[in-house]
Amino acid sequence: MNGTPRPVLVVGSGPTGLLLAGDLATAGIPVTLVEKRPHRISNLSRAFVLHARTLEQLDARALADELEAAGRPLDRIGLFGRLTMDLDTLPSRFNHLLVIPQYEVEHVLERRAVKAGVEFRYETEVTGLTQDADGVTVEVRGPGSEAETLRAAYAVGTDGMRSTVREAIGLPFPGRSVIRSVVLADVRLAEQPGTLLTVNAVGDAFAFLAPFGDGYHRMIGWHRGRNVPDSEPLGLDEIKEIARLALGRDYGMHDARWMSRFHSDERQVPAYRVGRVFLAGDAAHVHTPAGGQGMNTGLQDAANLSWKLAAVLRGHAAPALLDTYHAERHPVGRTVLRSSGGIVRLAMAKRPWTLALRAALTTVLDHVGPARRRVAGQVTGIGYRYPAPRGAHRLTGTRVPDVALADGRLYEALRGGRFVLITPRPYEGAGGRGDRLAVARWASGRGTTVLVRPDGYVAWAADTADERAIEAAVAAHVG
Ligand SMILES: Cc1cc2nc3c(=O)[nH]c(=O)nc-3n(C[C@H](O)[C@H](O)[C@H](O)COP(=O)(O)OP(=O)(O)OC[C@H]3O[C@@H](n4cnc5c(N)ncnc54)[C@H](O)[C@@H]3O)c2cc1C
């Protein structure tokens, strides 16, 4: 066994692992991040969209402004021909989606993690893992192929869809392949599409086209007649043909910098926690790229788990808090699987009844505000709420938007990784908890008292609360 045991070992430095490790280190928890690749971050981006809820989480870490400056906001998505979805009415400071390559997001998260003191171990592959009552023992193979054993109190597998950690803890990854032979290309266009983000499905083909903001567009397409292995060579002609079929034209695509074939699975682990080991991001769930939710869901997993692990390791919360990670995030993962799979199935519709269903849904989404808001809430992540205990206030478990406070705004107050207690009247009872609780007052005359968790969801609320009730709630949640 080498070195001093670490409180947390994170396996995999994709976006999920980088956010999680950065959060823990920022909270003062020593953390090691093990990554099998050499110092990575490829400039070929898989994901390229940040949704509103992820931007809110990044705002709570003072990272959103930098990413907003580097990306390109879109406030409207074109769906299935005439149907568009406007995002500018989203009840969020970020009432748009941000087109930004995954590598830009990873750069920002990595810089933060380095600054916070995360110990990075590149070219170090996890090969096995066992756990006992006190901790986790992780076998790794280092840069010179030397075997080593690391010990930590907790381990988190953020090691992607082929997760070694998941296998080591014996969890299945049930599900199936939804679509095969999807093609991807990052290309330049001779003509610019009318809508900024174009999705369409016609007959046997569908395609999706979105601007990166650096002169390239990402095209993702599929054609029913081209069911070939991922290894089959792919040329620009095939990409253009699918574009013409699905979008009616190929926009003069040229100069592809990346072309790839992939298949899309829909899978989820049955448990996000086994003892002292957690799974997050693609290690826990994979689904189709429709809706651009993969990276976003992984980042939300990390934001949910990090403050809980920090609270337990700092002795401010009982280990049972860690069970709420599965209880809260597994249902969200399941919904994302269903909704992104639903979009793809509708896009691939061929039978008369599925085509009729697509037409009907298009009409509903076009005309019925609540249905459109529900879909927008799911895709952007702002529509989720977490389960609340029986008898809890109606706000418990809901996401809190960036409300105005007497001296600032909520997502600035959350930047210390602390709970924020928002009260109608001055409250002096936080004594001794300044490292984990900020106290603020509403800018407006609201009478509700709300205790907001570090990840921006309501831990506790009361319409009228005396100091004793507030103190009891703070003691129960903040420790
Ligand atoms: C074509 C395509 C388009 C996509 N578009 C979008 C989109 O628009 N929006 C979106 O949100 N998502 C999108 N996604 C999904 C998104 O890319 C993933 O959801 C995201 O990368 C998952 O992040 P992660 O950190 O969980 O895992 P990953 O990014 O897969 O990172 C896992 C890391 O773990 C490392 N690792 C693996 N095994 C080990 C081991 N044994 N030891 C040490 N290290 C290990 C890997 O090297 C890797 O660096 C897309 C995916 C694809 C394929």
The ligand as an SDF file (V2000), in Angstrom:
LIG
                    3D

 53 58  0  0  0  0  0  0  0  0999 V2000
  -21.2990   11.5580  -30.3430 C   0  0  0  0  0  0  0  0  0  0  0  0
  -21.6410   11.9900  -28.9830 C   0  0  0  0  0  0  0  0  0  0  0  0
  -22.2710   13.2100  -28.8010 C   0  0  0  0  0  0  0  0  0  0  0  0
  -22.6110   13.6220  -27.5340 C   0  0  0  0  0  0  0  0  0  0  0  0
  -23.2420   14.8250  -27.3800 N   0  0  0  0  0  0  0  0  0  0  0  0
  -23.5750   15.2510  -26.1460 C   0  0  0  0  0  0  0  0  0  0  0  0
  -24.1930   16.5480  -25.9370 C   0  0  0  0  0  0  0  0  0  0  0  0
  -24.4330   17.3080  -26.8630 O   0  0  0  0  0  0  0  0  0  0  0  0
  -24.4830   16.9170  -24.6680 N   0  0  0  0  0  0  0  0  0  0  0  0
  -24.1760   16.1230  -23.6000 C   0  0  0  0  0  0  0  0  0  0  0  0
  -24.4600   16.5290  -22.4610 O   0  0  0  0  0  0  0  0  0  0  0  0
  -23.5800   14.9090  -23.7550 N   0  0  0  0  0  0  0  0  0  0  0  0
  -23.2620   14.4580  -25.0000 C   0  0  0  0  0  0  0  0  0  0  0  0
  -22.6170   13.2620  -25.1620 N   0  0  0  0  0  0  0  0  0  0  0  0
  -22.2970   12.4560  -23.9950 C   0  0  0  0  0  0  0  0  0  0  0  0
  -21.0780   12.9930  -23.2260 C   0  0  0  0  0  0  0  0  0  0  0  0
  -19.9580   13.0900  -24.0680 O   0  0  0  0  0  0  0  0  0  0  0  0
  -20.8130   12.0730  -22.0510 C   0  0  0  0  0  0  0  0  0  0  0  0
  -22.0290   11.9110  -21.3590 O   0  0  0  0  0  0  0  0  0  0  0  0
  -19.7530   12.6440  -21.0970 C   0  0  0  0  0  0  0  0  0  0  0  0
  -18.4770   12.6660  -21.6790 O   0  0  0  0  0  0  0  0  0  0  0  0
  -19.6940   11.7760  -19.8450 C   0  0  0  0  0  0  0  0  0  0  0  0
  -18.7450   12.2910  -18.9800 O   0  0  0  0  0  0  0  0  0  0  0  0
  -18.1070   11.3650  -17.8630 P   0  0  0  0  0  0  0  0  0  0  0  0
  -17.1570   12.2550  -17.1430 O   0  0  0  0  0  0  0  0  0  0  0  0
  -19.1790   10.7060  -17.0840 O   0  0  0  0  0  0  0  0  0  0  0  0
  -17.3310   10.2100  -18.6520 O   0  0  0  0  0  0  0  0  0  0  0  0
  -16.2060   10.3080  -19.7550 P   0  0  0  0  0  0  0  0  0  0  0  0
  -16.1860   11.6410  -20.4130 O   0  0  0  0  0  0  0  0  0  0  0  0
  -16.3670    9.1150  -20.6160 O   0  0  0  0  0  0  0  0  0  0  0  0
  -14.8480   10.1840  -18.9290 O   0  0  0  0  0  0  0  0  0  0  0  0
  -14.4330    8.9690  -18.3390 C   0  0  0  0  0  0  0  0  0  0  0  0
  -12.9330    9.0490  -18.0760 C   0  0  0  0  0  0  0  0  0  0  0  0
  -12.5390    7.9000  -17.3210 O   0  0  0  0  0  0  0  0  0  0  0  0
  -11.2960    7.4320  -17.8210 C   0  0  0  0  0  0  0  0  0  0  0  0
  -11.2020    6.0120  -17.4730 N   0  0  0  0  0  0  0  0  0  0  0  0
  -11.9540    4.9950  -17.9540 C   0  0  0  0  0  0  0  0  0  0  0  0
  -11.6120    3.8230  -17.3910 N   0  0  0  0  0  0  0  0  0  0  0  0
  -10.6160    4.1050  -16.5100 C   0  0  0  0  0  0  0  0  0  0  0  0
   -9.8400    3.3040  -15.6150 C   0  0  0  0  0  0  0  0  0  0  0  0
  -10.0480    1.9920  -15.4850 N   0  0  0  0  0  0  0  0  0  0  0  0
   -8.8970    3.9170  -14.8640 N   0  0  0  0  0  0  0  0  0  0  0  0
   -8.6840    5.2590  -14.9610 C   0  0  0  0  0  0  0  0  0  0  0  0
   -9.3760    6.0600  -15.8000 N   0  0  0  0  0  0  0  0  0  0  0  0
  -10.3440    5.4860  -16.5530 C   0  0  0  0  0  0  0  0  0  0  0  0
  -11.4040    7.6890  -19.3110 C   0  0  0  0  0  0  0  0  0  0  0  0
  -10.1200    7.7210  -19.9200 O   0  0  0  0  0  0  0  0  0  0  0  0
  -12.1070    9.0280  -19.3510 C   0  0  0  0  0  0  0  0  0  0  0  0
  -11.1950   10.1000  -19.3360 O   0  0  0  0  0  0  0  0  0  0  0  0
  -22.2860   12.8090  -26.4160 C   0  0  0  0  0  0  0  0  0  0  0  0
  -21.6350   11.5880  -26.6000 C   0  0  0  0  0  0  0  0  0  0  0  0
  -21.3090   11.1770  -27.8700 C   0  0  0  0  0  0  0  0  0  0  0  0
  -20.6240    9.8570  -28.0620 C   0  0  0  0  0  0  0  0  0  0  0  0
  1  2  1  0
  2  3  1  0
  2 52  2  0
  3  4  2  0
  4  5  1  0
  4 50  1  0
  5  6  2  0
  6  7  1  0
  6 13  1  0
  7  8  2  0
  7  9  1  0
  9 10  1  0
 10 11  2  0
 10 12  1  0
 12 13  2  0
 13 14  1  0
 14 15  1  0
 14 50  1  0
 15 16  1  0
 16 17  1  0
 16 18  1  0
 18 19  1  0
 18 20  1  0
 20 21  1  0
 20 22  1  0
 22 23  1  0
 23 24  1  0
 24 25  2  0
 24 26  1  0
 24 27  1  0
 27 28  1  0
 28 29  2  0
 28 30  1  0
 28 31  1  0
 31 32  1  0
 32 33  1  0
 33 34  1  0
 33 48  1  0
 34 35  1  0
 35 36  1  0
 35 46  1  0
 36 37  1  0
 36 45  1  0
 37 38  2  0
 38 39  1  0
 39 40  1  0
 39 45  2  0
 40 41  1  0
 40 42  2  0
 42 43  1  0
 43 44  2  0
 44 45  1  0
 46 47  1  0
 46 48  1  0
 48 49  1  0
 50 51  2  0
 51 52  1  0
 52 53  1  0
M  END
$$$$
